[in-house]
Amino acid sequence: MGELQTYLPILLAFLPVVPYLVLLILAIRRLHNPEQLTDFLAIFLAIALLLEGVYAVNIMGWTGIAPETFLLITQTGAVMLILMMAQMIRVASIPMVRNWPFWLALGWMVALIVFKNILLVFASWIVFAIWTIFLLQRAIRKAHMPILRNRMTYWVVVLILLLTNDVLLFYLDSWQGNLLRMGAAVALAFVILRSHLPDVRDISRQFLIYLTSAVIIMLVYIGIFWAAQQFLGEFTVISPMLVGAGVAVFISLIFSPLLGTVRSTYNSLFRLEVYDPSQILREYSTSISNILDLEKLSTVAVGLIMEALEINKGLLFLVDPEIGEDKHKIYRLSAIRGAGSMPSGNAVFTEDSSIAKFFLEEREALLQYDVDFAPAFMDAPIRERKWMSGLGIDVYVPIYAKGEWIGLLALGPKGSGLRYTEEDLNLLAAMASQTGVALENARLVENLRKLNDQIREAYAFLDKANHDLASLETTKSNFISIASHELRTPLTVARGYAEMLMEDPSLPEQVRGLVRGIHKSTLRQVEIMDSMFDIAQLDTRTLELHRQDVFLNELVRSAVEELSSSLTEREQELSVDLPQLPAIKADPNTMRKLFHHLFSNAIKFTPNGGKITVTGRQIPPNNRDLPEGGVEVIVSDSGVGVDKGLQEIIFTKFYQPGEQLNRHSTGKTKFKGSGAGLGLALSRGIVDAHGGRLWVESEGHDDEKCPGSDFHIILPLRSQGESKTVRMGSAVKLKL
């Protein structure tokens, strides 16, 4: 018992230190960085803890500090605390504010202790107190977010407790308890360590509702008992317990309607909107379900939300994931039409941003207050935070479709000035969920519309290109026709004079050799002009075919004999193995040109010592393209082959493979030497004019392995309606 009496004063003296110590531990556990409120709270609590410890030690008489010095220390500590309070108000009310140098404030406190001037200390406290009050009232006045104004209301309570304690400390020498300072510290820790504080207006409203209801019920209770005593007092048989039971039953019957009436009254006084979430969701879903236009969807959706919650501003953003320049994923936000000023430009959120991670992982509404002040978003890029702060928005609600973040609802403050409640956020989340389906459909339709526009533009471009190509083809055909007509006459004259000179016996042999060269070149030029003339006739469909019975065996043999010198020059072997083929109705001159060009092409693209083979067969009648039957001739070579992708284009006029342009040669037999590019085109045109087909088959192009090519010619025996008399030609076996 004696020991308890000994240690009890010590315990009582140091008991006020415990709350500060507990709060300081909680603040230290929440430290983030020097710009955060928890850091200043820890300093504030450390100073208050130190002052409370000095006070406890002084009470126990363990220091021997003079009363004047102890008073100077406690009052200087009060100046330091009010200065810390001013800085915390700055940080709490201004996003991304810069700190003032703490060592300056510490130096000022040291100077006050060194000077030991009570008046200077009091003057400093007055200045800092006025500055703190000014900062707080400016913060309340400029707080555009209801949640920030609500938090500032708690700061008012903290500042009142702190200033009241300091006033008593300066004016009452007997005031040494600092109980109000402890209350201020507890309230300050509550305000800073909690992310979202209860709404003061809502607490006040609920308190007034229940207080008013209780007062009314009490008056009803008293009134009923008074009336019972006045009117039923002469009836001694009525028990007070029975009256009380009746009163209880009556009050239970009127309590619910009474509470509803009182709540409605105070809701009107506090300008609190009351809505039915299920009805709003039903109307909202019905209104946006069939909208497929993005701008109309944005206007209707944002307008309905603003009308339901009495909001002043709203925007709808599309979210498009992209790959940035650094190969990292980014999310680009582009605004559609909404209520309020449209933001300039698009916002870009990086994948590792805390804001983007919140939307992707938490999938909840985000308040602008949290973006500005919550520690979780302090590491977000300054660019993203400033962009969001500049929108004048209070809450952001993400929109998802098929698990992907596709949109963002950005809503401004309410017209009533109230904050967004949990019921509001839950309703907005449900509306955003319904918006996701409509937004996804609208985006699909918008993408389809853009694709259709692009296809129309592509078709228009193709039509123009086709028109230009047709004009170019017409121009080319006209040029070929004009050139062939204009050049044939002078070439004929040059050929005639050359032949006359060759027959003149008086010419020296040397001159005669020159004339023979001129004559050979003239013949080659005449051959090219004839090909151009035939091509022009095929293009204009004016080629006249003088059909008669033609035996392909004889034509092939004649064409081979014409090219015998070329085969000898290139040391090539050409073998013809044709069976007895029936006569066909065809133009012999054009048929002769057909085989001449095909054989020349085979010679040119077959290396020296190569082999060329001509085979054929008779085709029986069929119901498709040869109702009267036909013949097939195949010209095969062991040449360089044809690329599979070029096996159709080689039959176009003037076609030259890319590598052949540098190998152009007017000679007929040079290996892979390019000519005018008319031989195969003319061959295809002749076959088509006779109602047949010409194509090539090859494994591909290879200059070393030489896979070879097979040119297939199919010709009908005759046109439909002609006589069916068929004569057979003799089989041809020729080897050169």
C-alpha positions, 0 to 999 in steps of 0.5 A, a space after each residue: 500500500 505504501 509503494 502504491 502511494 509512492 508511485 501513484 503521483 508519478 503515474 498521475 503526472 505522466 499519464 497525459 504523456 500516454 495519449 501523445 505517445 500512442 498517437 505518435 506511434 500511429 503517425 510514424 507508422 503512416 509516414 510517407 514523404 516530407 510533403 505529407 500531413 503524417 510527417 507534420 503530424 508526427 512532428 506536432 505530436 513529438 513537440 506536444 509529447 516533449 512539452 507534456 514530458 517537461 511538464 510532468 518532470 517539472 511537477 515532480 520537481 526533478 529538474 529545478 527549472 525556474 518558473 519563469 524559464 518553464 513558462 517560457 519553454 511552454 509558451 515557446 512550444 505553443 508558438 511552435 505548435 501553432 506554426 506547425 498547425 499553419 503548415 498542416 493547413 497549407 498542405 491539407 488545402 493546397 494540392 502538391 504544395 511545397 514545404 517551407 524550410 523547417 529549420 527556419 522555424 526551428 531557428 526562430 524557436 531557438 532565438 525566442 528561448 535565447 532572448 528569454 523575452 515573454 513579450 516577443 514570444 507572445 507577439 510571435 504567437 499572435 502573428 502565427 495564430 492570425 496567419 493560421 486563422 487566415 490560412 484556414 478561412 482561405 482554405 474553406 473559402 477556396 475549397 471547391 470540393 464538398 469533401 474538402 470543405 467537410 474536412 476543413 470543418 474538422 480543422 476548425 474544431 482542432 484550431 479552436 481547441 488549440 487556440 483556446 488552450 494557448 489563450 488560457 496558457 498565456 493569460 492564466 498562470 494557473 492553467 497547466 493541464 493542457 487538456 484542450 491541447 490533448 483534445 486538439 491532438 486527438 482530433 488532429 490525428 483523427 482528421 489526418 489518419 482517416 482518408 474519409 471523414 464523416 460528413 458534418 452536415 449529415 451527422 448534424 442532420 441525423 442528430 437533429 432528426 433523432 433529437 427532434 423525434 425524441 423531443 416530440 415523443 417526450 412531449 406526446 408522452 407527457 401530454 398523454 399522461 397529463 390528459 389521463 390525469 386530468 380526465 381519468 383521475 376520478 376513475 380509480 380502477 384505471 391503473 397507471 401501468 395500463 395507461 403507460 402500456 397504452 401510451 407505449 402502444 400509441 408511440 410505437 404506432 406513430 414513431 415510424 411516420 413521425 420519424 419519416 416526417 421529421 427526416 423529410 423536413 430536415 432533408 428539405 432544410 439541408 437541401 438533401 436530394 432524395 431519389 429512388 435508385 431502382 427507378 433511376 436505373 430502370 429509366 437510365 437503362 431504357 433510355 440508353 439501351 438502343 443508342 448506337 451513336 457515340 455523341 448521342 449516347 454521351 449526351 443522353 447518358 451524362 444528361 440523365 446522370 446530371 439530372 438524377 443527382 443534380 450535378 453541374 458538370 459531366 463528361 464521358 471519356 473513351 479509353 483506348 489502350 495503345 503501345 507507347 514509344 517506349 514499348 510500354 502500354 498506355 491508356 489514351 483518354 479522349 472526351 466525347 460531348 458532354 455538359 461543360 467545357 471540353 478539355 483540350 487535347 487527350 490525356 495519357 495514363 501510363 500503365 504503371 501509374 497509380 491512377 491507372 492501376 486503381 481503375 484497372 485493379 480496384 474498379 471503383 469510383 475515384 474522388 478528385 480529393 483522393 487524387 490531390 491528397 491521398 498518399 496512395 496517389 502521391 507517386 502518380 505523374 504530376 502531368 496526370 494529376 494536374 490534368 485531372 485537377 484542371 477539369 473541375 471534376 469531383 468523381 471519376 467512375 470507370 466503365 468496363 466491357 468484357 473485363 476491359 477498361 473502355 470508358 470513364 465518367 467524369 462528374 462535377 460537384 453537385 448543385 446542392 454543394 453536398 458531397 457524394 455519398 456511398 449511395 451516390 457512388 453505388 448508384 453511379 457504379 451501377 449506371 456505369 455498368 449499364 453504360 459499358 454495354 451501350 458504349 461497347 455497342 456504340 463503339 463497334 458501330 462507330 468502328 464499323 462506320 469508319 471502316 465503311 467510310 474507309 472502304 468507300 474511299 478505297 473503292 473510290 480510289 480504286 475506281 479512279 485508278 481503274 479509270 486511269 488505267 483504262 485511259 492509260 490502256 486506251 492511250 497505249 493501244 492508240 499509240 501502238 496502232 498509230 506507231 505500227 501504221 506510221 512505221 510500216 510504210 517507211 520500213 517497207 521502203 527501207 526493206 525494198 531499197 535494201 533488197 534492190 541494193 543486195 541484187 546489184 552485182 556492181 556493189 563491192 562485197 564489203 558494201 554488200 555485207 553492210 547492206 545485208 546487215 541493214 536488211 536483217 535489221 529491217 526485217 527484225 523491225 518489220 517483225 516487231 511492227 507486225 506484232 505491234 499491229 496485231 496487238 493493236 488489232 486484238 485490243 480494238 477487236 478488229 483482228 480478222 481471222 480467215 478461218 480454214 482447215 489447218 493441220 497443226 502438225 504441219 504448222 509446228 513443223 514449219 515453225 521449227 524449220 524457221 528457227 533451226 538456225 537459232 537452235 543451232 546457234 544455241 546448241 539446243 535440241 527441239 523434238 516434236 512428238 505429235 500424234 495425228 491431230 484433226 484439222 481445226 478451223 483457224 487462221 493459218 497466219 496467226 497460228 504460225 505466229 503463235 507457235 513462232 512466238 512460243 518457240 522463240 520464247 522457249 529458245 530464249 529462256 533455255 540455256 545453251 545445250 537445253 532441250 525443248 519438247 513439243 507434244 500434243 493430244 486430241 481432246 474429246 467433246 465435253 459440255 463445258 468449253 469444247 462441245 465439238 472437241 479440240 486439240 492440246 499442244 504443250 511446249 515444254 522446255 528445260 529453261 529457268 522457269 517462271 515464278 508462281 506469282 508471275 505465271 499470269 502477268 507474263 502474258 500482259 503487253 510489254 511485261 519485263 521482269 525486273 532483272 530483265 530490264 538491264 538485259 534488253 536485247 534486240 537479238 532473238 536468241 540471246 539467253 534471257 535477253 528481253 525483247 519488246 515484251 509482245 510475244 506471249 501477249 500476242 500468243 494469248 490474244 491469238 488463242 483467245 480469238 480462236 476460242 481457246 486457252 493458253 497458260 503456263 505451268 512451272 515449279 518456279 524460277 531458278 537460274 541454276 536448277 532450271 526447273 523448266 516451263 510447260 506452255 499449254 495451248 488448247 484450241 477448239 476444232 471449230 465454232 459451234 454450228 459448223 460442219 462436223 467433218 473431221 480430217 486427220 493430219 499425219 503424225 509428226 516426229 521431228 528432232 532438231 
